[in-house]
Structures are given as structure tokens and as C-alpha cells.
Amino acid sequence: MQETSLTPSAAKPSRLGWFDDVLLLGIMAVLAGCGLIYEYLLSHYAGRILGALEAAIYTMIGLMIVSMGLGAFAARKIRDAFTGFVILELTVALCGSLAILITAAVIGFGQQLPLMIANTLGLPPDQLPEGGMIGSLQKLSEYLPYVWGVLLGLMIGMEIPLIARVRQSLSDEHLLHNAGTIYGADYIGAGIGAAIWVGFMLAIDIQLAAALTASFNLLAGFVFIGRFWPKIRRPKLLLTGHFIVTGILLVLAIHGPRWEQEFNNLLYKDKVVYAKATRFQQLTFTERLRGNGLPPVYALYINGRLQFSSIDEHIYHAFLVHPTLAASARHNKVLIIGGGDGLGLKQVLRWEPEQVTLLDLDVGLVQLFKSPDTDMPERLNRAMLTLNGNALNDPRVTVINDDAFNGVDKLIATGVKYDAIIVDLPDPSHPDLNKLYSDYFYRKLKELMSSDGALTVQSTSPYHAPKAFISIAKTLALAGFDVKQYHHNVPSFGEWGWSIATAGGLDAQHRLAKLTELPIKDDWLTLGLVGGAFEFPANFYQDAAKIKPNELGSLQLYHYHLQDWSENQGLNLF
């Protein structure tokens, strides 16, 4: 009797091999990590370099998530999943590695365009062509990171559907948990990507981070070509493309950081002489030569915002420090929160305290002003140590590198009390900073302060951000302080303000009014200037009753700050 062959239905279906399955899931995990890092890279660039609101990170992530959803739908149009995936990773690697560099170039040249036109036409400096089409182009260029975010989001969204189709095509039976398995690898990979970002990439140059991330997309393409060569159309051409992009990535990894920095430097009016990315922020130092035997003017920008200018920082720090210590009964122990550049510390040390504690999150910033990097220009090195009087190396100073919100808890646990507390933090332009201006945080500071001491908080501009300025005072009052506010003009910033608070006895203004002279001599500050600084226009506080304090979790001050600055002629946040 003739033997009959097995019918297709009776044949044992082939299963997806374990090696290919592990390979595909591993690729998916790696690509998920890359996708998350691209989100962070683009939003971080907007926050660090452009001086944009840190809310950019939320906007970027939202845009990319929506774009990934659209990309998942668009993946259905790709007929050949194997070839499509290889082309996709090649494109993602190229776009991801070039996005920040191209953005920096476009924005930098956009800012220089008015000057280039003026030089060509021989226009004087006060007649630079601004506004109109040029202004519109400059403004539009600032949205370029979001364009890249949408583009990369669309492509990243295609990866899961294509991997799922490849995985299914390698098996003759239906993979019951195909989507769930791939999404599991995706979520795990995203978590690993977040850990790599926080633990490693935050501390390196952002363009180098982009090139490194793109290299993993390219590696995924190489692995795919090597493993599934017969299933890919025109594999030799795609392999050649991968080698070309590999060369581009090597060039970008070696020279990209310098090119990016040169483009970023075009955003500053003065010459950029040094730039450094710490774990938390981008530091940029500029230099303006004045001639006639005058020393150069140095300025520090943090994330694109002016932190200080050497020509007038003494005005700001004199008003920050001296009224506080003059209103305090003693000056033996002083706490400074923020102020990692040591400029405020220099003024505090003039009062001959026994001990000063400086609490600042960014160890990179503090170290730069304590013992400057060897690659910092020698003239800048000397200028910074002269500006802060080498205060950070004073034996009376203890530096604690910690988040202020948690750091004060550790100080409270020791039972220490401070005669004066100076809070020199950045403006509340980010939800994370908002909590450091909250009633809860100020109550913590009250526990640290001696009953006859004084506390001063830098309180943004009363002219440009009056609601935010008044809200800080009302928040201190809610925490149990007796609060007064004062202001003075700092040329580099404009009109600036501070809030000074006491926990018992006379308020700070009345304490200062009793003085016949300032206990220390200052080249700028006089007792008359201190007294006059407490005067405000007659109508300044007329709407104070409508302004709310900043309770923890409310984000009230953050919204006031955002609203105030956006309403004042589009001025950049300091």
C-alpha cells in the first residue's frame, strides 16, 4: 500500500526559534531605551540651552507619545517589515544624532542674522533689524526641538508594530501573546534607558549623548541585516548606508560637541570663553573686553539665564546679605541655601561668623568656583576666585551638596540653630523649584532659625513679576514669619526684590531702622539705601489681597511667575 504524505493541516507547525526570539526582544528593549533618551535629550536641550521654560520636558514627552501612537498606525503602510525595519533604524540613527546639532545651528544663525545684515548694510548697533519676519523666524526656530520630537516620535512608534510582524512571520502559528511580550520588553527597556540617562548621560555633553544613543539604533540595523539577510531587499545597499552613517556618528561623537557649543555660543552677545554641563545644568561663562585698562566683564549663564555679571553682582549680593545679618542679633552661625558660586558667601564672611553652612545641590557648580577645572582659561579662573574671594575654601565653611528640600531635614535632625538664613535659589520657574518657595519649606527653615534671627529670600523682580513677588511674602507669613520686602536696581537684571523675615520680636525693617550705621563698610550699600529699599510705589500692594500664598502642592507661585514674565514683553526668565 502506497504511503500517503502528511497534509498541511496535519504537519507540525514550525515555531519561532529561541535565539531569534531573544534577539528580537533584546532589540526591542534597547530601542525602547533609545526612544526614551531621545525624549529627554530634546527636552533637556530646550531647557538647558534655549533658556525655555522647563515645562518643555512635559510638552516634549506629550508630543512624542502622541506621535508614537500615530507612527504605530502608519506602520501598517510598510509592506515589508524586515526591510522597513532596517531603513527605519538607519533613519532614526541619522535624525537622532543630527537633531540637536542642526537645531543649535539654526537657532544660533537666526540670532546672528540681524547683526550680519547690519554689518553688511553698515547700520549702527542701535538700529539692528529686529522684529517682523526676522523676529518671526527667530521665534519659530525655538520650536525646532519639538519638530524633531514629532518626527522621531513617528518613527519610534513604528518600531513595535514592525518587530511584532517580524516575530510573527518567523513562526507558522499564531503567537498568542505576541503584543504583550513585545510591550513587556519595551517597558523594561524604557526603564533601563531612564536609568542610563540619570546615571550617565546627564553628566556628558548632550551632543555626545545623542551620537551614543543613535549608535544603538544603528547597531540594531546591523544585527537585523546580518541575521535576516535573505529576507531583506537590497541588503548590500542598506549595509553600505549603515557604514556611511557609522562614519557620520564617529565624526559627530568626536567633533559634534565642539560644533554644538560653537553654535550655542552664537546666542550670547559677549564672547563665550568657557562652558560646562554639570549633572543638573548648563554653565556658560562669557567675557566682554572693555579696554582703557578696565578689567573684562565676566558673566555666568545657567541654562541660558543670566546668573550674575561681574560688573554689578556686588549690588545684588550686598542687598541679599547685609540687611539680613544687620537685622540678626548674632552672626555666629549662618546658613546659605543655594549660592554655589560663593559670591554671597564672600559677603557673609565679612561679618566674621564662626561657622557658615552652604547647601547647594550642584556639586559641579560648587567645585568649579572652589577649584576651577584645568581646562578653564587661566584668566577666567583668576577672575572667579577673585570675585568670590576664594570663600569656598575658607575653613569656616561647610559645603553640603544635597537637594535643599531634603537637606534641611537632615540639618533639623542635628538640632542646629542658625542666627541668619539666606535663601539664594533660582526663580520658581519649574515645578520642582516651586516647592522650595512653599509654606512647608519655610516652616522647616523656621525650625532651623534662632528666635531673634533673620531670614532673607531672593524674590524675583517686583517690577516684572509683582504677583510672584508678593506671593513669596504671603507664603512666608503663612509659615509664621513677620515679613517685609525691599528692592533695588541691579543693572544686569533690572529692578530686583527680596523678602526679609523674622520669627519673633521686631520686624526686620524696624530692627534696621534702629541702626545709626551699618556694622560693615560697603562700597555700594549705605544705611540710607537700605532704608529707602523698603519703599514701594503707593499702588504696589493694592491687589495683594487677591494674591494667594504658595502652599505645598498648589504650584501657585509657579503659575504666578510664569504668567508675570510671559506678560512682560516676552522677557527671558533670569
Salt bridges, closest charged atoms under 4 A:
ASP20 OD1 - ARG227 NE 2.71
ASP21 OD1 - ARG167 NE 2.54
GLU54 OE1 - ARG305 NH2 3.10
ASP80 OD2 - ARG233 NE 3.33
GLU142 OE1 - LYS139 NZ 3.87
GLU173 OE2 - ARG15 NH1 2.40
GLU262 OE2 - ARG258 NH1 3.55
ASP270 OD2 - ARG288 NH1 2.99
GLU287 OE2 - ARG379 NE 2.74
GLU313 OE1 - HIS317 ND1 2.86
GLU352 OE1 - ARG396 NH1 3.34
ASP373 OD2 - LYS276 NZ 3.14
GLU378 OE2 - ARG382 NH1 3.75
ASP394 OD1 - ARG396 NE 2.93
ASP402 OD2 - LYS410 NZ 2.70
ASP409 OD2 - LYS444 NZ 3.08
ASP419 OD1 - ARG330 NE 3.39
ASP427 OD2 - HIS561 NE2 3.08
ASP432 OD2 - HIS430 ND1 3.77
ASP439 OD2 - ARG443 NH1 2.87
ASP452 OD2 - ARG330 NH1 2.84
GLU495 OE2 - HIS487 ND1 2.49
ASP507 OD2 - HIS510 ND1 2.90
GLU517 OE1 - LYS521 NZ 3.76
ASP522 OD1 - HIS322 NE2 3.70
ASP522 OD1 - ARG350 NH1 2.94
